[in-house]
Amino acid sequence: MPPKKSRGGGGGGGGGGGGGGGGGGGGGRGRGRGGDQQSTPQPRVVPGYAPPSEASSTGGRGRGRGRGRGRGSDAGGAGGSQATQSLAATSPAVSTSQLAEQPIPGSPSSQASRSIGPAAGSAWDVGSTTGSGRGSGKGRGQPAHARQSSISSTSGQPPRGPQKPKEPKPEPPPPFQPPSIPVQPREDLEVTNVRRPGHGKAGVPVRLITNHFELSIQSPIIHHYDVSYPPHQEDQVTISRTWRGGITQKLLRRLKELHPDDLGMIIHDGCKNIYSFGVLPFDNNAHEYRLRIPNDIRPDDEHRVRITKTGLTVNNAVLDQYVNGQIAHDEDVILAINTINIALAMSLGEDANVIRKGKSFFVPGGRANIGKGLEVWPGYFQSARPAPGRMLLNVDLSAAVMYQQGDLITLCLRFLNREQQGAASLSNITPRERAELNEFFDGCAVRMTHRVNATKFINEFSVQSAAQISFTNADHQTLSVADYFHQQYNRALRFPNLPCVDVNNNPRNPPIYVPIELCVVPYGTVKKGQPPANMMKDVLNFAARLPANRIGGIRQANQVLNYNASPYHTPFGITIGNDLLRLQGRILTPPRLEYANKDDSVPALGSGQWRMDKRKFYKPGAITGWAMVILENQRFFAKQQADMVKEGLTRAATQAGIGGFGVDPVVEWADPQGNLIRTLRDVCTRFQKSYQRLPTLLVVIMRERSHIYNAIKFFGDMQTGIATQCMLGRSASKPGNGQYFLNIVLKLNAKLGGINHIPSTRSVPIFADPNTPVMIMGADAVHAVRRAKMGGRPSFTSVVGSVDSYGSKYVATARPQMNKDLGQDLIDGMKDMAGKIVDSFKQYRMAVEKKTAAQGYPKIVVMFRDGVSEGEFKKVIKKEIDDLKAAFQERGISPKLTYIVVGKRHHVRFFPENPNDKNAADQKGNVKAGLVVDTEVGHPCKATVVCCEVSLTYRVSIVEFDWYHVSHAGLIGTSRPAHYTVAHDENNFSVDALQQLAFALCHVYARSLRSVSIPAPTYYADIVCERAATHYDPHNPNFNYANPGRPRSDDDIKRIRLGYRDNFAQLHPSTFQKMYFM
C-alpha cells in the first residue's frame, strides 16, 4: 500500500524565542509528507533545555520551515536581549539527543574542569539574544488520525496551515488545599510499629530545607489491567524471562505508538501491569494485539500482547486518609503509591536515551571516564513519599557506574591495561586475570552481533579458547565453537584463540559459549555490584556533591524534568509544587565522654569530633609480647622502615596507656605468595622459643590488602586467639605520621580487650543505675552478590551486644544463613545468637566488673537493627522479637525490650536554610552533627503542633515513632541522615531519651575520634558480616570459599551450601571475648 500523504505541523518552527523569562516562540508554518502508513511518533523530548535554532528529528520523511516571533516581558523590554535566562517550566524542549549532551545540575559539567553544579554562562544558563527569529529543520508528517497531537516543538503553538482543529487542553487541577477542618487520626488505628509518645524538645532549634516538593494528587478512579504475552504459535513457548525483560518495554511502547487513541495515555511498569484513568474500550474487558518491532531482536516475529481488565481499581483518595491517620498502611495504600510513582516516571521512562535504574534516571551528559572501561553518569532520583498530612515528592541527585559502550574485546583490554598489546594478548590471560574479568563483567549485558540485536548476560569467561572448546551437535558431529559459528552463521572468527563468554545464567544447565569478538556492550549498561576497590575513590568524588551544589541541582529538577508539563500528570491528577519544603530541626548537645581517671572530653556542639589530648584509654589493654611479619621484599621495605614502624607504634600505644610494648618484637620478612598460615605459625614458634610463651599481637606489613588478609585473620581469630593488626607498608613507613599510629592504636586497644572511652552517665542517664543493667545490641544481614549467590553462597548474619555497664565494649557472633526461603532480611538464628551474647554479658559483668549474680543479666535490652527493607518490616520484626524473647525465657529472665530499625538506604537530605547560620551549618555548608528531624517528613498521620519557643506551626506524626538523625560531621559531599523507626518499646522511652541514647552510641565507635552516622553496635554488626570470609580456611583442600565450584544441579547447590555451613569456623574462645572485628 502506498504511503498516505498528510499535512501536518512542519518541522523547524522555532527561531522565535522570547527575550524574557517566559517568552514563547511564534507559530510555525510547514508542510510535509508522511512516510509510512503508521506515523512514527515524535521523538521523546525532555523539557527544560534550550534548543538550537535548527533541530532535526528522525522518522517519517518530511521537511518544513517555521517562522516565529515572540515578545518578552522581562526588564529588558519586549523582544529585548538578555544575557542569561534561568530554566523555567515554560522553557522550550529539545530532543533526547541534545539532552544526552547536557550535564545534570550539580554534577561535574565537564571532564576537563570537574566542576560541580551549574555555573553562570554554562549550558544550564540559557541565553536568549533576539526577540524574533527564523528557523528551519526537518519535521515529520503524520496520517490523518494522528494530526491532533501535532504541535511545533519549539514554538509551543499549533502549526499554521490546514489541519484538524486541536481539542482544547484540559485545565490542570487546582492546587492542593488542605481540609479546613483538620482530620483527626483514629485512636484505634492498627499500626505496625510503636505509637509516637510525643515529639522531641531537646536541642537548639534550627531552620532547614529538605529535598522534597509538595505533591498534590486529585486523580479519578484508576483502572488496573494485566498484560500477558502468549506464544504466537501453538507449539512455541512463551517469551523467556531473560529475553522478556528487554522486550516488554519495547512492545508496550510500540503499542502506544500504533494505537494512540486507545492506549496513548496508559501508564505501565514495563512488564505485567497497565493503569488507565478511564476504562479501555475492550469487548469482554480484554483485547489482544498483534505487532512486530522493526529493527529489533526478532524483527520478523509477530508478537501477541493480551491486555485484560482485572477489576482492580486504584483510588488515590486512600492516600489522603492514610497521611491523616484514618487508615493503616495496607495493600490499597501500597498500590496507590506505586501507581503514582509509575505515572511520575512514565514520561522519562519512554525515552530510549535515558537509562532507568529503579527510581533513578541517568543521562550521559556530564559523565566522567574513570578508566578500565567504566564511566559514571549523573542522574536524578525521584519517589512519592507519604508524610504527616500530605504527600511529598523526594528528589535527589544520583549517579551510576556504567560500562563504556563498545565491543567486548576493547573493554577487556582496557580493564587489563593491555590496549597497547592488542586483541591477541587476551589469548594468554592468567587464572587471576580471568577471575578478575569474571568479577568485573558479572551480569554485564552484551549484544550478539551474529544475531540481530540478541542480548544476553555474561556469567563467566571460559578457560579454553573458541578453537579449543568442543561439543557434539544434534547430528553427532564434534565441532569447536569457532567451527560452529563459521558453519551456522557464516562468521569466520578473526581471533579463534581468544576465550569465550558463557551466557547461560542458569547454573543447572550446560554453558552456552559465545566468542568475545561477537559481543558488544550496548549503550547505558549499568554495572552490577561495586566497581573495583581502587576505583571507588573516583566514583565517590563524582557522586559526592557539596550541599550548595546538591541543593542547586535539586532545585532545578522541577524545571529540568519539567514535571508539570508531563502529558501523564494532568490526566492522573498530579501537581508538583515549585519550592522545596522548609521545616524545623534541632541540634542535640553531644554527650560527654570519659577517659581514664574520669577525665571528660566534650565534643564541640555540632562538630562531631574531639581530641584525646594525651588522655589515656578508659580501660587500656596490654600485651605480653609481639611479632612483626613483613610481606615485602627487604630491598623495598628495609630494616630502617621496620624500625620506624616499631618506634611509632610503641610510642602511640604507650602514650594511650597500652602496656607491654617495651618488649622488642620478633621481626621477620616473608614471601606473600607462600603458605602464609605456615609462615605465621613459624614466627610464633620462634617467639615462643625466645620468650617461653606465645605473642599476644601479630603486626603484619603488606603492600596492599588482598586475599592474604583473610589468611591472616583466620590464623589469629579462629586458630590461635592472637590479635592481628595489618598495615600497608607505604602508610606505616611515612615519617611524622603520629596520627596514623593513633588510629591504629584505637583499633588495637579494642582487639586487646580494652575500652577506649565511655559516654558519661550525666549525658546518658540510662547507664547510671547499677541495679538496672542495660545491654545494647546490633544486628545485620549481608547478602551475596549475584554471581556468588548463583554459585550457592548463602547470606551471612551477625548479632553484637555490649557486655560492659556503659554500652562501649561488644562481643559478636556470626553465621551463614542457610534457610533461603525465610526472606532476604530475616535473621534465622537470632535466638541462639542472642542467647550467646546474653551469656557473655553476664560472664563479663561478674568476672570483670565484679557484679553480683542478681546484677548479671540485663534488665533493659535495646536492639538497633540494620538492613531491614520496608517490604519485610512486619515479618522481620515479629519473628526476631519473638526469638529474642525466647532467648531471654530460656535463661529465666524477662528484660524489657526496645527494638529499633536503623536505615541508611534512602535519599532524604537536609540543608541549612541559611548556610551562614553558625547554629545550623558547618564550614562546608552541611547541617551540624546532632541534627534531629521528627516533623514534616516522618511517618504519615498529621497532628498540628504549635512550637511556642520559635512561634512555628508544623506537622508531626502521632501514629508511628520515627525520626531522622544526622549524628556525624560530613567529610565528603552532603551528610546523609540515618532513619530510626521504633518497632517495639517495652521501656516506654521518651522521645528525647531515645534520641539522646542513639546519639551517644554514635560516639562510642572504637575506630575513631569522630561520631559516626549510625549507632556503633549497628556499625559493628555490618563489619562482622562483611568479615564472614575470614571464617574459612584459605588452605582447605576440600573447600574454597571464593570458588567452591560451578553447580550443575540442585544437588550441587545443596552440596555447596552445606560446604559453606560445615566449613564456617567458630571464633577462638579468647577472641570471642574481644572486639576482634576492629
N, C-alpha and C positions, 0 to 999 in steps of 0.2 A: 504494500500500500504506500503510495507516495506520501511524503510528509505534508501535514496541513500547514497552510500559511496562516500567520496570525499577526495582528498588530498589537504591539504591547509597548510598555514603557521602554524607551531607549536606554542604552547603557549609560553613558557617562554623565548625566545631568549634573553637574556638580560644581562647577567652579565657584559658584557664588557662596561665600561664607560670610556670615555677619561679622562686622567689626567688633561687636560687643560679646559679652559672655554667652549670650544665647541666640545670636543672630542666625537665622536659618538661611540656607541657600534658596535660590529661586527655583521655579518649576523647571522640569526637564522636558525636552521635546525629543522624540525619537521615533524611529520606525524600524522594525526588524522582522526577520523571518524565523519561524520556529524550525528547529532541526528535526525532531522526531515526533512520532505520534504522541508519545507521552512526553510532556515537557520536563526538562531537567530542573530541579528546584534551584532557587537562588543559593549560592554558597553561604554556609553558616558565617555570620558576622558577629563579632563580639563588640558591643558598643563601648564607647569611651576612648577611642583612639582616633586622632585626626587623620583623614585620608589624604593622599596626594591629589594633585589636580587631575591626574589621569589614572583611572583604575581599570583593571581588566578582570574578567571572570570567565571561568570555564563553563562548558556545557553547550547548550543549543546554539547553532550558528546565528549570528545576528550582529548588526552594527548600528550604532546610533550616536547622535550628538545631543548634548544637553546644554542649555544656556540658563543661567540663573542670576538673580540679583537679590541681595538681602540687605536689610537695614539693621543696624545695631543701636542699642540704646545705652551703651556704656558712656563713661565720661569723655571718651574720645569723639563722640558725636556719631550721628547716623552714618554707617558705612565707613567710619574712620578707621585709622590704623591703631593697632595695639601691639605692644612689644611681646607680651606673653599673655596667655589665656589659660586659666585653670580648666581642668577637665570637669565637665558638669554632666548632669544626666541628659542634657539636650545635645551633647557633643555628637557630631556625625560619626557613623560607624565605618569600619574598614573590613576588608576581607580577612579571613583567617591567616592567609599567607603573610599579611602585614603584621598581624598580632604576633606571629611567631618570632618576629624580629624585635619586639618591644620588651624591655625588661619589666618585671613586676616591681611596683613601687616598694622601696625599702630593701630591694635586693641589689646585688652588685650590678651596676649598669653596664659595665664592660669589663673584659678580662684585663685590659690594659691598666685601668685606673683602680679596679677592685673597690670602687667607692660604693657606699651603701646608702640607699634612699634616693628619692628624686631630688634633682638639683636644678637650679634656675637655668633655663636655656637648654635643658636636656630634652630627650624625646618625650618626656612627660609634661613639659611646659610648652603647650602647643601655641604657636604664634599665628595670628591671622592679620595679614597686612593690607588686604583690599576689601572694600565693601561689595564689589561686584566682580564677576569673573566669568570665564568661559572654560568649559572642559569638554573633553571628548573621550570616548572609550568604548570598548566592546560591551555589548549588552546581551540580553537573552530574550528570544521570543518565547511566547507561551501559547498553547492552544486555548481555544475559547473558554473551556471550563475552568481554566486556572487564572484567567485575567484579573479576577477581582483582587488577587494578592499582589499585583504588580505595582510597586512603588519605587520611585527613584531612590537609590540607596544613599545618595549624597544630599539631596535637597530636603528630603522629608516630606515632599508634596507629591500629589498624584501626577503622573506624567500627562502632558497635553496630548491632544490628538483624539481621534475617535476610539472609544473603549467603553466597556461596560461600566456603568456607574458603580463606584465603590460603596458598599454598605457602611453606614456610619459606625465609627469605632465606639464600642460601649464605654460608658463613663467608668473611670476607676472607682472602686468602692471608697466610701468616705473613710477618713482616718479613724483609727480605733478610739472609741470613747468608753472609759470605764463606767460601770453602772453607777448611777447617782446614789443608790443605797448600797453600801458595801455588803457583799455576800458573806455571810457568817459560816465559818467552817463547821462541819458536823463534829460533835464531841465523840460520837460513837464510830467514827470512821476507822476502819481497819487499816493499820499501817504496817509496812514490812519491818521497820526499824523502831528506834526509840523516839517517843514524842519529845519535842524540844521543851525543856523545862523553863525556858526564858531566853533572853539574849544577853550577850556579854556586855559588861560595862567597864572593865578594867582597861587601862591604857590611855594613850594620848590620841584624841580624835584627829583624823586627817581626811582630806577630801581627795577622791580618786576618780580615775576614768578607767573603765573596763572595755574590753574588745567585744562588746555586744551592741547590736542595734535592736530597737523595739520592733516586734513582729506582730502585725495585725492580720488576723485570719477570719474572714467572713465569707466562707465558701458555702455553696449549696451542698446537698447530699451528693457524695461521690460514689460512683458505682464501680465495683471490682469485677474484673474479667480474668479468667485463666487462659494461658496460652500453652498450646501443645504443638509438637512438631512431628506429625505422623510420617511414616515412610511413604515415599511417593510410588512405590510398587509393593505389591503384596509380599514378595519374597525378600524385600530389603529391610535391613534392621533400621531402627531409629537412629537419629543423629547421636554419635558417640559423645560422651560427656566432655572429653578433651576438645573435640572439634566444635561442639555446640557452644562452648564458652566464647569462641571467637566469632561465630556466625550469627547468633541470635540478635545481637545488636544491629548487625547489617540487615538482617531480614526485617526487623521491625522498622528500621529507618526507611528501608525501601518500600514497605507497605504504606507508610505515611506519605511518601512521595507519590505513589501510584493512586492512592485513594484519599486525597486531601479533604474531600467533603465529609467522609465518614470518620476517618481516623486522624485527620490533621492535628487535632488538639488533644489527643490522648497523651497520657504520660505512662512510662513503663520503667521497670527496673532492669531492663535488658535481658530478661530471661523468662520468667513464668507469670509475671503479674502486670496487668494493664489497669489503669484507672481513668475514668472519664467522668466529667461533671454533668454529663447527660447520658441518657440511655442510648446505646448504639442501635441503629436501625437494622437489627437482625431478625430474620424469621426464626421462630422457636428458640430465641435467645442464644443463637450460635451461628457462626458463619466460618466457612473455610476458604482460604485464599490460596491460589497457586501462583508462583512467581519464580523468576530467575534473577540472579545477581550478576550483572555483566562484570567481566574482568576480575572475578574473584576465585575462590578456591576451586569450585566446580562450576564453571560458567554455563555449561550445557545442562546442568541438573535443574529439574523443576522441583521446587520446594513446596511443601504443604505447611501452611500455618493455620491452625484452627483456634479461634477465639470464642470462648464460652462464658456466658454470664453466670456468675456463681450465686447470685442472690445476696452476696455480702455487700453491705454499704458502709461508707465511712462518713461519720457525722462529726465534723470538727468542733461542733458545739461542746463535745465532751472535754475538749482541752480547756475551755473556759471554766467548766465545772471542776476539772482536775486542779488547775492552778489556784482555784478559790476554795479548795478543801471540801468540795461536795461529793466527790467520788474518789476511790482509791486508784492506785496505779494498776491497771488491768489490761487485757488484750485490746480493748477498744482504744485506750489511750496510746498504747504502743503502735497500733495500726495507724491512728491519726497522725502521730508524729512522723512515722515512716513515710506516709503519703506526702506530707508537707516537704520533707527532705528530698523526695523524688522530684516533686514539682520545682523545688529550688534548683536542683541540679540539672534539670532536663535541658535547658537552653544550651548550657556549656557542654553537656554530655553528648549532644548531637554533633558537636564539632569534631571532625576527624583529626584535626591538628592539635587539639587539646587532649592531653593524656590524663585520664582519671584514675585515681587510686583511692579507693574508699570514698571519703568525703572531701578529698583534696583534688585540685585540678592544677596541672602543670603545663607550662609553655616553654619553648626553648629560648625565647628572648631573654637575654641576661644570663644564660647558662655559663658555667665555668668548667673548663677542662682540668681535671685533677690528675690526669695521667693514667697509664696502664689500661687505656680503653674505656675509662669511666668519665662521666661528667655529671655535674649537679645542676638540676633545673629548679628555678623558682616557681612558686605557685601560691594558691590560696586554699585554705581550709574553710568550710562553712558547715554549720549544723544548727538546726532548730532545736532549742532547748527550753523546757518549761522552767519557770521561775516563779517566785511569790507574786501571785496576782496577774501574771501576764506571760506571754511567750516572748522569747528573745532569739535573735539570730547571732550565734557565736561565729566570729570571723577572725582568722589569723593568717599570718604569712606562713608558708610552708616550703619545704624543699625535698627533693627526691633524687636519689642516685640512679642514673640511667647508664646503660651500655651505649657506647657510641654506635651509630648506625654504620653498617658496613659488613664486608664478608668476614666469616669466622676466622679464616687464616690470618688476616691482618690483625684482628683483635687478639688472637693468641700470641702473635709476635710482639705486640705492644705490651701485653701483660708480662711476658717473659723477657722483655728488653732485648729482643732479637731482630728488630726491624732491619738492622743493617746486614744481618746474615741471610735474610730471605726465607721463603717458604720451605725450602729443602731442609733447613736446620731443624724443623719440627719432627723430622724422622728419627731423631736421636734424643728425645727428651728423657730425662732421668725419672725414676719412680717417684722421687719427691716432687719434681715439677709436674708430673701427671696428677699427683694428689692435690697440688695447688690449683691446677686447672679445673679439676673436678669440683673443688670447693668454690672457686671463683665463678664458674659458669653454671652452678647447680640451679636447675629450674629455668635457665635462660631460654626465652622463645627464639627459635630460628625458623626462617622461611626456606623451604626446599626449592632450589632453582630447577630441579629436574621435573617438578610438578607445578602446575600453575598456582603459585601462592600458597601451597600447602604449608601449614605451620605446626611445628612440634616443639617439644621442650626437652632440653638436654638433661640426661640422667648422669652420664659419665663418659669419659674418653676411654677408648679401647687401648689395651696393652699392645696388640698387634696392629699392623697397618692394613689398609684396604686390600692390598695384594696378598696378605698372609691369612686373613680371616676367610674361612671357607665354610660352606654349608651345603646340604643336599636339597635340591628343589623338588617340586612335585613330580618331575619326570625322572627322578632318581639320578640326576646329574650332580656331580660335585663341582661347585663354582666358587671362585673367590668373590668377594664383594666387588672388587674392581671389574671382574668379568661380568657379573650380574648387571651392573649399571650400564656397561657397554652394550650388552645384548638387549636388555629390557627397555632402556631409554635412549640408546644410541649416544651415550655420553662416555667417551674415552677420557679417563682421568688424566689430568696433567701431572698430578702428584700421587701416584698409587702407593707410594711408600710412606705416606702420612697416616696418622691414626684416624679412626672414625669416631663418631659420637653415637652413643646408644640413646635413642629417643623413645624407648619403651619405659614409661613411668610406672608400670605395674610390675613390681619385683617378682611376682609369681609367674610371669610369662617370660619366654626367652627374649634376649636383647634384640633390638632392631637397629642395625648399624647403617649409618649414612656417612659417606666420606665428608670430611670437613670442608673440602673445596666446593661442595654443593650446598653449603649452608650460609645464609645471610642473616645477620641480626637486624630486625626491622626497626623502623623509627619509633622512638619513645618506649623502648623496652626497659621496664623498671627492674633494677637488680633486687633479687630476693635476699633477705638476710642482711647482715652487716658487711660493709666494704672491708678490705684488708685493714688490719690494725694500724699499719703505718700510713694509711690514708685518712684515718678518722679525723686527724687534726685539720686537714684541708676541708673536709665536709663540715666540721663544726665551725670553722672560720667563715664558711659561706652561709651556713644556716643561722648562726648566732648573730642577731642584729641588736644593736644598742636600742634602748627604749625609744628614743626620739625617732629613729629610722623605722622601727617596727610600727609605732602608732601612726606615723605618717603614711606608711603603706596601707595600713588597715583603714584609715580614714578615707582613703581614695577608693576603697573597694566598691563602695556604692556607686561611684562614677565609672570606675574601670569595668566592673562587671555589669553595671547598668541594670540593677535588679528590677526596678520598676518599669523598665521597657521590655522585659521578657514577655513574649507572647503567651506564656503559660501562667503568669502570675495573676493577671486580671480575671480570667475565667475561674481560677481556683481561689479567688478572693484573698490574695496575698498582697500585703503592702508592707514595705520596709521603711523604717524611719531613716532620716538623713544624718542624725547625730549619734555619736557613741554615748552609751549610758554613763551617767555620773552617779557616784554613790559615796558612802562614808565607810571608812575603816578605822582600826585602832592599832597603834604601835604598842605592844606589850613591853613591860620592863623586863630586861634579861635577868636570868637567875644569877645569884651569887655562887661562885664555885670555890670549893675548899681544896687546898693542897695540904701538905704536911704541916703539923702544928696549928691546924685550923686557920691557916693563912688564907684570906679571901683574895680572889681575883675576880673583878667585876667587869664584864664586857661593857664597853660604852654603848649607850642607848642607840639601837639601830645599826651598830657596826658589825655585829655577828662575829667578832674576833676578840682575842685577848692575848696577853703575853705571860709567859711563865716568870720572866724576870728573875732568873736564878732560884726560883722556888723548887722544892723537891716534891716528887710524886707523893700523893696521899698515902699510898702503900707501895714502896719500891719493891721490885723483885730482886732476885740475886742469882748468881751463877757460881758454880764450884769449879769451873774450867771451861775453856772454849777452844775451838779449832777453826782455821780458815782454809778453805779449799778454793783454789783459783783455777777456773776452767778457761784459761787463756794461755797462749804461748808465752814463756817467760821473756822472750825478746820484746813483746808488746806490753806486758804488764810485769815489770821487773820488781826486785826486792824493794826499791825505793818507793814505788807506788803501794806495795803491800804494807810498808811501814807507815805511810800516810793514812791508810785506812785504819790500821790498828790504833794509831795515836788519836785520830779524830773520833773514832767510836768510843774508845776508852774515856776520853775527855768528856764527851757528851753524856755518856752513861753515868759516870761518877758524879758529874755536876747535878744530875737529876736524882741521885740517891741510889742507883742500882749498884750493888756490891759485887765483888768477885773479879773485877776486870784487872786487878793487879797481877794476876797470874798470866804469864806470857802464853799466847796461843801456839798450838801446833800449826804450822803453815805448810801447805803442800800444793804444788801445781799438778794438774791432771788433764788428761785428754777428754774433751767434752763428747767425743764420738765413741768413747769406750763404754763399758758397763759401769754406769755411774753409781748404782747402788753398791756394787763391789768396791768401788773407789772410796765411797763414804764409809763403808764398814772397815776398810783397811786403815783409814785415818783415825777412826775411833779406837781401833785396836792399838795403833801406835801411841795414841794419847793415854790409853789405859796402862800400857807398859811403862810410861814415864811417870804417871801420877796415881796408879793403882785405883783408878775409878774412870767411869765414862764421862765425857764432857756433857755439860748441860746446854750447850749452844754450839751450833754449826753455822758459820758465816760462809756463804758461797758467792764468789765473784764470777760473773758471767758476762759475755759480750753482749748478748741480747736474750730476752725472755723467749724461750722456745719450749719444745716438748720435754727438755731436760728438767724444766721446773716441776712437772708432775712427778718425776722420779725422785727429786729431792724431797718433796713434801710427803710422798708415800713412805720413804725411808724414815723421816723424822716423826710424822704424825701417826702412822699406822704401825710401823715395825718396832721402833725403839723408844718413842716418847721424848726424843731430844728436840728441843726448839730449833728451828731453822730460820735463817734470815738471808734472803737473796738480795744482791746488789748488782747494779750494772757498773762495770769497770770504769766507763767513761765518766759516770756521775760521781762515783765514790772517790776517784783519784784527783778530782779538781782541787786546787789549793784554795784555802779560805772558805770552804763551804760548810761552816758550822751549822747553818740552818738545815742542810741536807741530813747531817747526822742527828740533829734534834728530832727530825721527822722519823728517822729510823728508830731512835730510842723510844719514841711514843708507841710504836708498834711492838718493839721488843719487850717493853715492860709488861704489856698485856699478855704476851706469849709466855712470859716467865711467871705468870700468876699474880702480878701486881695490879694496882688500881691507880690510874693516872690522877684523877680528880673526881670529886663528887659534887652534886648540887647541894647547896646549903638548905637545911630544913627551914630556915627563915624564908626561903623562896618557894620551897615545896613542902608545905606542912604535912602532906600525906605521909612522909617518911619520918615524922617526928616521934610518933608513938611506938615505943619498942614492944608494946604488948599487942600491937596490930601490925604484924609484918606484912609487907607488900611485895608481891612478885610481879615484875614487868616481863611480858612475853612478846615475842615476834614470830611470825610465820610467813612462809612464802612457798610458791611452787614455780619452777622454771621448766620450760618445755623445750624439747629438742628441735633443732632446725629441720626443715623439710627433708633434706637428704638423709640425715641421721634417723629421723622418725620412720621413714620408709624402710630403713635398714633394721628396724626393730628396737632402736634405742628408746627407753622409757623417759618419762618426765622424772625430775628429781624434786623432792620436797625437804623442807627443813623447819625445825622449831628451835628457837633460842629462848632462854629465860635468865633473868637475873638471880643471883644467889646471895648477894650481899644486902645490907639494910638500906641501900641508897640508890638502887637501880643502876649501878655502874659496872659491875662485874658480871659477865654472862658465860653460860655454858651452852653448847649447841649439839644437836643431833640431826642426822640427815639419813635419807634412804631413797632408793628408786621407787617410783610409783608404778606398781605392777598392774593394777586394775584400770585399764584404759577406758572402760565403759562408765566410770563414775563421773566423767566430765573433766574438762581441762583444769579447772581451778581448785577442785576439791582435794584436800589432803586426806589420803586414805588411812594413814597410820597415825592420825592425830592423838588418839587415846594412848597408845603405847609411848609415843614420843613425848607427849606432855607429861605422862607419868614419870618418865626417866628424869625430866627436868625438875619436877616437884621433889623427887627423892634427893636430887643433888642440892636443892635449896635447903632442905632440912639438914643434910650432912654438913654443908659448909657452915651454916649458922651455928650448929652445935660444936663442930670441931675447930673452927677458926674464930668465930665471933663469940664462942663460949655462951651461947644462949641455952636456956632450959629446954626440955622436951616440949613443954607447952608453947614455947615461942618458936619451935622449929618449923612447923608447916605454915604456909601463908594463910592469912585471913582475908586478904584482898588480892585479887588477880586482875591485871589489866592487860589485855591482848591487843597488840597493834598488828593487824593482818594486812599483808600486801598481796597484790596480784589477783584480786577478785574482779571480774568483769561485771558490768551491770546486769547482764543477762543471767548470771548464775548467783546473784546475791542471795535469793531466798534459799536455794538448795544448799549452798555452801554454809551459810550462817546457821541454819537449823542443824545440819549434820555435825558441824565442827563444835558447836556449843554443846550438843548432846555428848560428843566424845570427850570434851573437856570435863564435863560434869561426871561422866562415867569414870574418868581417871581419878578425880577427886574422891568419888564414892568408894572406889577400891581401897583407898588409903584411910577411909573413915573420917574424911574432912569435908567441909562444905563452905569453902571460901566464897565470898561474894564476887561475882564475875562481871567485868565490863569488857565488851568486845567491840573494837573499833576497826573499821576498814580504812586503810590509807591508800589513796590513789594519786598517781602522777601522770597517767595516760590521758590527758585532757588538753584542751587548748585555751583554757581561761588564763587571761593575763590582767595585771593591774598596773596602772601608771599613775604617778602623782599628777593631780590636776594642775598644780603649779610646780614645774621642775626646779624652781628656785626656792621652794619651801623646804628649809632645812629640817623641819619636823617630819616631813614625809619622804624626801628624796635624798639619795646619797650622791656622791660625786659623779657617778656615771648616769644619773637620771633614773636609776631603779628605785623602787619603793624600799624603804629601810627594812632590815631584818626585824622580825617580830610582828609584822603586819597580820592582822586577823580581819577577815571579812565574813560576817554571818548574816548579812542583809542583802536584799535585791537580787542576788544571783544564786542563792542557795536552793534548797529543795522547795518545790511548789507549796502553795497554800498561804495566801496573804493574810497578814494582820497588820494594820496600820499602827505604827508606833511613833509617838512624839518624843524626840530627844530634847529635853529641856536645856541640857548643857550648851548645845550649839544651835538650838532653835530650828531643828530639822524634822521633817516627817519622812519616814522611809518604810519600805516593806520588809517584813521578816517572816520566815516560815515558822508556823507554830505547830506543824504536824511532825516532821521528822528532823532529827537533831544532826545538823551538819555544819561545816564551816570550811573556809579556805584559809590557809596559813602560809605566809612567806617567812620562814624561820631562818633563812640564810641570807648573806650578802651576795648579790650576783657578781661573779667574777668575769663571766663571758656572756655577752648578749643580755637578754631580758630575763629576769627571775621568773621561774615557774612556781606557782604555789602548790602545796600539797592539799588534797581534798580529803577531809576527815568526815566519815559517816559513823555515828554511834549506832551500832546494830543491836546492842544488848547492854543494859546497865542496871545491875542489882545494887550498886553502891550509891545510886541517886546523887551523882556528882552535880554540882552547879556548873553552869556554862564556863564561868571564869576559872574554876578549879581545874576542869578537864583541859581547857585550852592552855593554861599555865603549865600543867603537867607535861603535855605534849611538847610545849616549847622548851621546857627544861631538859627533856630527854634528847632533844636535838643538840644539846651542848655536852653530852657525855660520850660522844663518839670518840673512841680512843685514838684514832689515827691523826687527829688534827687539833689545832688550837682555834678552830672556827666552828661555829654552829653549822649543822648540815640541814638538808632540805626536808628530811623525814626523821622520825624518831630513831635513835641508834639501834634498838632491837629490830626494827624493820629493815634497816640497812644491813645489819649483821646477818639476818636470815637470807637476804639476797646473796650476800657474799658466800655463805655456806653452800647454797645451791649451786652457784657458779663453780665452786671448787669440787664438784662431785667427781671430776675426772681423777683427782688425786687419790681417790679411794681404790683405784685399780692398779695392780702391779704392772708396770710397763714392760717387765721382762717375763711375764707369764706366757709360757709357750702354748697354752691351751685357750687363751682368750685375749683378744686385742680390743681395748676399749674404743680406739679410734676407727678400727676397721675390723669388725667381727665377721666379715664375710657377707656376700650378697645373698639374701634369702630368695629361694626359688619356689617356695610353697608356704602354706600356712604353718606346716610343721617346722620349717626353717625359722620362721619369725618367732614361733613359740620357743624354739631352742635358743635363739639369740637372746630373747627377753629373759629367759631363765639364766642365761650366762651373765647378764648384767646383774641379776639379783644375787646369784650364788657367789660371784667373784667380787662383790662390793665389800671391801674390808672395813671392819669396825675400827674406831679410834683406839689407840693405846690408852689404857686406863689413866695414866698420868697426863696424857694430852687432853683427855676429856674434861679435866678439872680446870683447864686454862683456856684462854681465848686464842687458840691456835690459828684461827682464821684471820687474824690481823696481818 
